[in-house]
Amino acid sequence: MKSRKEKIKYLSRFIRARRKYEVLNQQLKSVESIDINKIKSTVHKSMAERIHDKDKAYEKMMMTYIEIDSLIGDNAFLSYLFLLDYSIEDIAKTLNMTKNNVRKQLYNAIDKLEI
């Protein structure tokens, strides 16, 4: 059985994957005005390589989402935290609860989760 810390790290994979995709996507958009293929360099990736990296990151992000979503099920607390990337404060505001109560609910849900 995994510890709470291990479960949190495992469940956080979607947020990390999404952030990686967003960075790659933003980098790709920022170079759209430059024709990377005309720049001869061994350091910089070609536009095709950048698009491929972005597409792979998107695929990983979506596969991770499906996996984490199926583990979480219909638990709103875990969904807000690990899929929607809400802070404890935002979850408390959304659900009209105290931050301490949200933390208790999250810890309880994480502890019950079988990974």
PyMOL commands that set and color helices and strands:
alter all, ss='L'
color gray80, all
select helices_A, chain A and resi 4-11+13-30+36-38+47-72+76-82+88-95+99-112
alter helices_A, ss='H'
color red, helices_A
deselect
rebuild
show_as cartoon
